[in-house]
């Protein structure tokens, strides 16, 4: 079973665009790859534009043969592009609560948010849909730069 996560980009209005990632969503997996390979806004926007992913890797664009069944080891695997699936486009959220709800719907254990020039992560379990959980999540936000 995968460790699911969302990868989100916050805009200047506090709204979000996000994609689902199925595998390795923990900090030492997706978190580390984001920190080491996805610090430029153009690359992050490109990642989000291509939609939901099975697995995040260092690169977005393959330099040879690449498919869902036979991926290049260093290239991200997208559900739409590489598997031909439908309804796997980026999701838009008006605020943090809507983003958290998006994460809940897909069973995400982590939400990675790129804000201005750095990544932050929310890690949580979905037990209660009340505002208590929302406040707890906000208290749990840490900067990846503080982590490493």
ABEGO torsion letter per residue (X at the ends): XBBBBBBBBBBAAGBBBBBBBABGABAABAAAAAAAABABAAAAAAAAAAEBBABBBABABBABBBBAABBBAABBBBAAAAAGBBGABBBBBABAAAAAAAAAAAGBABBBBBBGABBBBBBBBBABABAAAAAAAAAABBBAAAAX
